[in-house]
Amino acid sequence: MCSAAGAQIVLNNATISALPSVPQILTKLLETLQDENSGLEQLANLIEMDVVISARVLEVANSAAYRRDRHPVLSIRTGIIILGWDMVKMLTLSIICQRMFNDYYEQSNLDIEHYWYHSLRCAVIAKSLAARTGAASPDEAYVAGLLHNIGRLGLLAGFKNKYPPFFAIDDSLPGYMESEVAHFGIDHCELGAWIIRDWNIKSFLEDAVAYHHLPAAQIEHTPALVKIVYLANLLLTERRSERQSALILASKWFELDSSVINEIMSLAVSQVHILSDSLGINIGTAHTSQHNWDKHEPDIEALVQALSKNFTPTRAASSSSTNKLVKGVIDTALINHIESTCNQEDQADGFFELLSKLSRLLCNAKQVILFTPDETGQHLAGKSIAEGQEWVESFKLPIKPATSIITAAWIKKAHCHSFQAFEGFKPSLPDQQIMRLCEVDGILCFPMFAKDTIVGVMVFALNQPEFLIAKQQLNVQSALARIVASRLIPEQQQSEPELEAAVHEERLKRFVHETSTPLSTIKNYLAILEQKMLLNGMPNRDIAIVNEEIDRVGSLIGNLYSNEQDHIAASTDVNQLIQDIVALHRQTYLQPAGVEVTLNLSSGLPKITTIPYQLRQVLVNLIRNAAEAMERGGKLSISTFVESQSDAGQGILIQVSDTGPGIPDSVLSKIFTPVETTKGGKHSGIGLSISHDLIKGLCGSIACRTSSAGTSFDIRLPIQASSHAALIN
């Protein structure tokens, strides 16, 4: 075949996470990950359609960190179950972040879509052949069919400027494999086998990938999985003579006649077309499909030269503000999820085991090592955090610049690495020893900070292709270092009341800060969505309403840490406010609960001077209470009136009425007093108490009338408050 050196050259510049994916699948995956109602099944269905993420799931699931026995993981769904929702979500976000704005898409997107179309059809056909014959595991056959051409993605990632013309050509054409070897030192079959070989699994999956372009006579006596993938790929060729050969082999190897094969092919094509339509993927054809290669042999070199005119050298990925915004949003979502997952693990042993898995999953690190100051503060001592890392504790490095890249990161208070080809430091002898013991090409070191104080250095042991990916996403390593630093600080005694108050205030401040991040993320997504809808001529009032709701939640959370809590009163259209609230909540919990909403809003209702978000909070609380009171559905009526208020001149009346069972006398007597809730769950029992205080602060009043026929709340507010100071709550 070809030398191992050819594979190593490519693998030095490409790793699975660096391979390109179909953008439409990445977009759909991102939407699924952001949907709190989506589950593992929905995510698995999408991952099974993506070559790159499927390969990464199997790679991680078969790593030492996850595989507890000797049985290889050869099912994508099994791999997803082993990793779990949180890990799969982080892995997928990480790959999306790395690939969403890659420069492949500017010129090779159609070819990547055609590659996806071919690979998915091959996977479905291979699974059907395995199920029909019983000769191999259908799940393993699906994986083998999906990944059979993964070497082509490897060559595309490793040779971005040279391989695109090859990628556009049908790889089954005579002379194609020989041309790959001549130009790149390796063909895509051998490279694909090398990628899978690194998983260290006992399976014929590697052979199925390596041999799918050999002459049929050479695989006559190979295991069934190899022949199934070979046959599935051959059935998809553009040449009539090859398809005829496939029918003969199907009969010879598995006793399947042409009618069975045609049925399998028809179902596979139909299934993949449905999937492509749902994702908006234009499956297209290869650039060379329009030629009749049955009549004459192709000249691969001439085809490459002709197609080269269609491709230009890749540029740096677009740096537009929109791309930066979306990438920042994905980064934020990923880091928030990392922090949330880590915070769920209280025990130190469990936390450090999780840390090792995260480092492998997100940073492709073979190992992660910690160095912390010794009792003198003059040395950095190795800290063992995983099984088999006892040797780390033998290292005690004087904190001097020339000692190690690890101590350099401590002194510089910045990340440092040993990859000299990419402006790295020359590794010292201790660095080389660590690299040898970890069996990697180099190390990437991050200082660990806790409240602006450096507490140690986190070392990621990486090979070069993994480092090239890691350096594009250094915020992930930085986040992990920050999380570990918080675990290394010894807990303080909290006996004094002043200290307890300070700790409480700090926690509150942190809560306000951390909560603002996902809210900002949601607002960013809404901004992008609104921009897209406007470009398509689809202005949407709902987005503005959701934005206002997010601002309201942000303001409420901000008030937790505010000392004055003064708010600006504004001229407010109460009718519009009510319409917006109903529009926002109608489909979320009103319609599903069978609640019919009727609005009787006075057309002549004047605007009033009030604090809009506080009035909104009261109305949302009343509407939600009404919906919950009508367990079997009912009618909710919201009305507005202009009325004369004897003590304040003209004002407005807002009535919120329901047809629920009414409020018991025992509850009605203290309805605006904080009590223990009777609803259970997440209810606190203080909603109406807060509403009462808010309306009072708005210079208004709230009253309740109830009977067995339903309940009505009357809110009275002045059109113009007597004093602006009265609206300071």
N, C-alpha and C positions, 0 to 999 in steps of 0.2 A: 504493500500500500504506500505509505509515506512515513517519513521520520517523525519521531516524537517531538523533535525540535519545532516542527511546523505548528503542532498543536499548542506547544508552550508559548510560542510567539503570540498567537492569537489570545490565549488565555491570560497572558500578561496584560492585555489591554481590554479584556471583556470578562464580565461575570454575569451570572443569570439575571441579577437585578438590573444590569445595564442593557439588557436586550430590549428591543422595541416591542410595543404592544399596539393593538388597534385602539386609536383614541376614543372611538365610540364606546367600547367596552369599559375603558378607564372612566369615562364620564358617567356611565350607568352605575359602575361600582361606587363611585364617589357619592352619587345620589342615594344609593342603597345604604351606605355607611352613615349618612347624615339623617336617615329616616329612622326615628326611634321605634317605629312599629315593625321594621324589617327584622328578620331572624336569620339563623345560621343556614336554613334551607334555601332561602332566597339568595343569600350570599354565595352558597355552594354552587347553585345553578349558574351564576355568572362566572365564577372562578373556573369552572369546568370548561368554559368556552375560551379561556385565555391561556395560551401556551406558556407565557413567561411566569405568571403568578402560580399556575398549576405546578410548574417545575420547581419553583421556589418553595411551595408548600411541601412537596415531596422531599426536597433536599433537606429542609429543616426538620421535618418529621422523622427522617432517617438518620439525623445527627445523633451523636452520643448524648446530647442533653435531653432528648425526648425518647429515643428508642430503648425501652427497658429490657427487651428480650432480643433474641436473634432473628425474629421474624421480620422481614422487610415490609415496609409500608408501600403498597403498590396501587392503592386506591386513593383518589384525590379526596373523596369524602371522608375516608378513614383518617387521612392526614389532617383534614380540617377539624375533625372531632378531637384528635390527639392534641392539636395546638390550642383549641378552644377559641371562643368568640373574641376575647380581648386580644389574643396574640395574632389571630388571623386579621383582625381589623387593623392592628398596628402594622403588620407586614404589608397589607394591601395599601394602606395610606402611604407607607414608605416608598413602595414601588411607584405608586401614582405620582408622588412628589418628584421622584427621580426621572420619570418618563414623560409626564404630561406635556412638557414644553421642550422635548428633545428635538434636535435639528433634523432627525430622520424624516419627520412628518412633512417638512416643507417640500420635499421632492420625491419621497418614496412611499407616500401614504397609500396610493392606489395599489402599489405592489405589495405592501404589508397587508392590505385588505384581501388581495387575491391569495396571499400566503395563508391567511387565517381561513379563508374559504376552503382551500385545499386541505389544510391540516384538520379542520373540524369534520369535513366529509370523510377523510381517511379514518378518523377516530370512531365516528358513528358506524361506518362500514365494518371496521375491525371488530367492534363490539358485537355487531349483529352476526358476523361470521363465527365468532367465538361462542355466542349464545346458541346459534343454530347447530353447530357441530359438537359442542361440549368438549372441544379439544383444549381450550385454555380458559382462564378466568376472564369474563367479559370486562370487568373493571380494569384488569391489567392490560387487556387488548386495547381498551379505549385510551389509556395512558400512553401506550406504545404508539398508537396511531396518531395521537395528538402531538407527541414529541418527536416523531420520526425525522422531521426536518429541522429540529432545533439548531443543528449545526449551521444552517443558513443564516439564522439570526445572529449566531456567534460571529460569523464572518462579516456580516453587515455592521455589527458593533465594533469589531476589531479593525476593519478597513473601511471607514465611513466614506472616504473619497473614491476608493477604487472598486468596491464590491457592488454598489447600486446597479450598474448595468448587468452584472451577472444575476443579481437578485430578480431582475425583471424578465429573465429568460426561464423557460420551462426546463427544470433540472433533469427531466427524463430523456432529453434529447441526446443522441449519440455524440460522444466527444466532450460532453459538458464536464464530467468528473475529471477527465484528464486535463482540461483547461483550468479548472480550479487548482489542481495540484501545481500546474506550471506557474500560475500567477501568485499563489498564496502559500505554497509548500504543504498544503493539506486539502482534502476534499471535505465537504460538509458532513458526509456520513461518519468519517473518522472523528471529526471534531465533536459531533453530537455524542458519539460514544464516549469520548474523553470527558465531556461534561457530566454524563450520567455515571461514569466510572468513579468519579470523585465522591459519590454518595455511599460507596462501600456496601452495596446491597447484593444479595445472592439472587439473581434473577436473569432471565434471558432478555430483559428489556434493553440492555446495552447492545446485545447482538442484533436484536430487531432493528435498532437504529443504525447500526454499523453496516448491515448486509442488505438493506432494502433496494440497492441498485446493482447487486451482483447478478451474473447470469443465473437463470432459474436452476440449471443443472447443479450448480455449486451448493444450493441450499436444499437439495432434494431430501436429504436425511437430517436436517436440522429440526429442533423442537417446533411444535405447532405454532407457538407465538410468533416465531420468526417468519414462518410461512404465511400466517394470517396477515401480518403487517405488509409483507411483500406483495401479497395478492391484492389487498385493499389499495395500496399505492398504484399498482399496475392497472387496476380497473379505472383509475382516474386519469390515465394518460390521454393526451390529445390524439394519439396516432391509432388508427383503426387496426393495424396489424398487431399492435401491442395489446389492445383490448381483446382481440380474438385469442391471443396467447393466454390472457388471463382466464378466459372461459375454459380453455383446455386444462389449465392448471387447477382450476376450481374443481373440475370433474375428477382429475387424476389424484389430487391430494386429499380432497374432502368429500368426493362423490356428490357434488352439488351441480345440478344441471343449469342450463342457461336461464330457465324460467325463475328459479330460486334466486339466482344472482341478479336478474333484472328487477325482481321484487325488492331485494335488499337495496339495490342502487336507487330505485325510485323513492323508497321511503327515506333513505338518507338525504337525498337531494331535497325532497319536500321539507324534511325537518330542518335542515340547515337554512333553506330559503326563508322559512318562517322566522327563525332566529335572526337572520340578517335583516329582514324587514322590520322586526321589532326594535332592533338596535340602530336602524337607519344606516346600515353599511351597504355601500355599493360594491357588490362582490366582483364585478368585472371579470376580465380574463387576463392571462399573461400577454406580454407584448408580442410573443411569438406564436400565439394560438391561431392567428389568421392564416398562417402558412400551412400548406399540405406537405408534411414531412414524410408521408408515405411514398411520395414519388421521387424525392431527391434528398440526399444527406445534407444536414445543415453545416454551415461553416461557423462554428462557435466564435472564433476570433473576429470574423467579419461582423457578426451580430453584435458583439461587445463594442466594437469600434463605432458601429452605427448608433447604438443606444447611448453611448457615452456623451453624445451631443445633447441628449435630453437632461443631463445631470451636471450640476455645477458643484465645485468644492463646498463642503458644508461650512456655514458660518456659525458664530456663537449664537446660542438660542436667543430668540427675541427678548428684548429688555423693555417692552412696552409696559406702561403703567398697569394695564389690565392684567397682563401675565404676572407681573410682580405681585399684584393684589391677590390674585387667585392662588399663586404659589404660597404667599404668606398665610393665606387662610388655611390651606392644607397643612402647612407646617404647624400652625397654631393648633389645629385640630389634633394632629398627631402627638404633639408634645403634651397637650391637655390630657389626652388619653393615656399617655405614658405615666404622667403624674398621678392620674386617678387610679390606674392599675397598681402602681407601687404603693400608694397610700392604703390600699386594701390589705396589704401584708404587714402584720404587726410584729411577728417574730423575726429576729435577726437572721436565723438560718434560712427561713423561707424567703426573706427579702433578698439575701445574697444569691440564693438559687435562682430566683426570678431575675435578678440583675444579669447573671450569666446568660440566661435564655434571651433576654432582651438585647444584650450586646451581640449575640449570635444572630438573632432574628433581624434586627434593624441596622446593625453596623457591619455584619458579616465577620465579626471578630472571632478568631479561633479561641481566644481566651481574653479575660479582662482581669487586671491585677491592680491592687491598691497599695499605695505607699503613704504612710502617715509618719509624723515626727515622733522620735523616741522621747524618753523622759527628759533628756537634756535639751531637746530642741535643736540639736546640732546635726542630726542625721535623719534621713528618711528610711524607715524600716518597712520591709515587705510584709504584707498582711494576707494570710491565706483565707480565701473566701469560698473555695470550692474543693471538692474531693480531688486529690492528686496534685494539689498546689502547695504541699508542705515545703517544697524546695524554695518557695518565694521568701520564706522567713529567714533564709540564710543570707539574704542581701540586706546590708546596712550601708547606705550611701551618704558620705559627708556632703552637706549642703554647700557645694562649691560648683561654679559654672562648668569646669572641665571634667567633673566626675562622671556625669551621665546626662543623657537627654531628659531623663526624669527630673533630675535636680535643676536642669536648665528651665524646665517648665515651671518649677516652683519659684525660681529666682525671677524669671521674666514675667511671671503671673500671666502667661499666655500659652496657648497650645503649641507644642513642638512635635516634630516627627523625624524619622530616620531615613526617609526616602530622598536620597541626595539628588536624584534626577529631577525632583520637583521641589527644589529649594529647601531640602531637609538638612539636618545636622549629620555630621559623620558620627556613627555609633562608637561609643567607647567599648572597652572590653566587657564591663558588666552588661551593657546594652546587647552586645553580641551574644553573651551567654543566655540572656533572657530570650532573645529571638530564637536561639538554637533549641532551648528547652521547650519553647512554645511551638516550634517547627513552623516559623513564619518568616516572611521576607523583611519585616520591619515593625516598628511600634509607633503609635500615635498617642501622645501624652497630653492630658487635660488637667490643669489645676482645679481643685475642688474648693469652691467658696461657699461659706455660710455667713450671711449678713456682712459681706465685704471682708470677711476674714478667711485667709487661706488655711485649710485644714488638712490638705493632702494632695496627692496626684493620682489620677486614674489613668491606667495604661491599657490601651487597646492593642492586642497583638493581631496584625493583619498581613495578608499577602498584598502584592502590588495592585492587582485588579480591584480588590476590595477597597484599598486605600483610595484609588481614583474615584470610586463612588462615594466613599465617606467624606472626602474633602469638598464635595459639592453640597453636603448636608451636615455641616459641622454643628448646627444648632441642636441636633439630636444627641450627639455626644456631650455637648455642653449641658443639655437638660439632664442627662443621666448623671453627670458629675455633680450637678447642683443637688439632685435628689439624694445621692449617696452622702454628700457633705452634711445634709440635714440630719442624717441618721448617725453620723459620727460624733456629733456634739453631745457631750454628757448632759443629762437632764438636770436642771437646776431645782433646788429645794424651794418650795413656794409656801412658806409659812406666814410671812408678814402680809397683812391686808393690803398694804400699798403695792407689794409685789404681785399679789393675786390680781389686783385691779389693772396693773400694767400689763400682765400677761393676757387678761381678758380683752383689754383694749387692742393689744397686738394681734390677737386671734381675730377680732372683729375687723381690724384694718386689713388683715390678710384675706379674710373672707370677701370683703368688699372688692379688693384688688383682683382676686382669682375669679370672682363671679363676673367681673366686667369683661374678662377676656372672651368667654364664649358668647356673651351678648354682642360684643364687637364683631366676632366672627359671623354671627347670624346677620348682623346689619350689613357686613361686607357682601355676603352671599345675596342678600336682598338687593343691594345696589347693582350687583352684576346682573341679576335676573331682571331688574327693572330696566337696565340699559338694553339688554337683549330684546325685551318685549317692546320697548320704544322703537328700536331699530326695525322691528318687524311690524310696526304700526299697531301695537296692541297695548295702549296705556291701561293701567290696572289700578283702580282705587284701593283694592285689597292690600297691595304692598304698602301703600302709604299708611293704612290703618295699622298693619302689623308693625311698621316702623314706630308709629306713635306708642303702641303698646310696649315695645322694647324700651323706648325712652322712659315710659312710665315705670317699668320694672327697675330700670337703672337708677331712676331718681329715688324710688323707694329704698333700694339697697344702699344708695349713697347717703340717705338720711340716717342710716344706722350708725354712721361714723361722723355725722354732722352735729356740731354743737348748737347751732342756732335754728336749723331747720326752717328758715324763712323762705317763702315761695312767692313767686310773682303772680299777681292776679292779672287776668286778661279778659277782654271782651269775648264771650263764649256763646256760640250757637248751640243751645241745648238740644234742639231737635236733631241737628246733624250729629251731635255727640251720641245720642241714643241710636240713631241709624247705623253709625259706625260700629258701635258695640254689638248690636244685634247681628250685623253682617259678619262680624268676626267670629261670633260664637254660635251662629245658627247651625253650621254643619259640624261643629266639634262636639257639642253635647246637647243642643236643643232638639234638633231633628232626630238624632239617634235615640233620644229618650222619649220620642213621640210627643213633644211639646209644640203646639201650634201657637205662633206669635202673631199678635194683632197690635198694630201701632195706630193710635189715635192722637196725632200730633197737631196742635193748634197752628193753623197757617199764619196767624198774626203774632206768634210768640216773639217778643223782642229778645235781642241778645242781652245777657246779664254779665256783670262784672264778678268773676269768681275765679277759683283756681281749678282749671279744667281737669288736671290729672287726679285731684282728690275727689271731685264729683264723679269722675269715671270709676274710681275705685269703689265708691259707694254703690253705684248702679250695677257694676259687675257682680258685687257681692249679693245684692238683692235678687238679680236675675238667676244667679247660680243657686241660691237658696230655694227660689221658687221651682226651678227645674228638679232639684233633688227632692222637694216635697211631693211632687207629682210622680211617684214611682211608676205608675202605669200610664203615664202620659196625661195630657190635659191642655188647658188653654192659658197662655200668658198674655196679659194685656198691659201695654205701657201707654199712658196718656199724659198730655201736657195741657195746661190751662193758664190763662192770665187771670189774676184775681186781686182784689183789694185786701191788703193786710193792714189792719187797724193801727198797728204799732210802727209800721215802716212804709206806709203808702202802698204803691202798686208793687206786686211781686208775681212769682210764678209758682204753680203747683205741678209736681211730677207724681203720678200715681203708678205704682207697679203692683198689679193684681194677678193672683193665680187661682186656679180651681182645685187646689189641694184640699186635704182633710182638715185644715185649720190648725191652730196652735193651742195646746192644752193650757188651761188657766194657770197651772203651776209654773209653766214656762213663761206665759205672757206677763205675769207680774214682775218678772225680772229680766225681760227680754233684752234690754239694753245694758245689762250688767254682765261682766265677764263671769262665765260659769263653766263647769265641766261639760263638754259637748256630749250630746246624746247620739251623734252621728257615727262616732267611731272613726277608724282609719286615720287619715292625716288631718282631720279637722281639729281646731284648737279651742272652739267654743267662744271666741272673742270677736268674731266677724262683725256682728251687729253692734257690739260695744264700740269698736273702732269706727264703724259707720256713724254712730250717734255722735261721737266726739268730733269727727271730721265735719259733719253738717253743722254742728254747733259752732265750730271754728270758722265756718263760712257764713256766720250770722244768720243761720237758718234753723229749721226745726224738722224733726222726723217723728211720725206717729204710726201706730199700727192698729188696724181693725181686723178682726178675725171671726169666723164662724165655721160651721161644718161645711159650708159651701165654698170656702176659700179664704184667702188672706190678702189684705191690701196694705201697702205702705205708702204714706203720704209724705212727700218731701216738699217743704216750702222754703223758698229762697228769695231774698230781695233782688230787685233788678239792679240796684246800685247800693253797695254796702255803705253804711254811714261813715265808716272810717277805713282807710286802707290798712291801718294798723290792726284792725280787727281781723284781717285776713292773714295775719302772721300766726301760724299755728304752733 
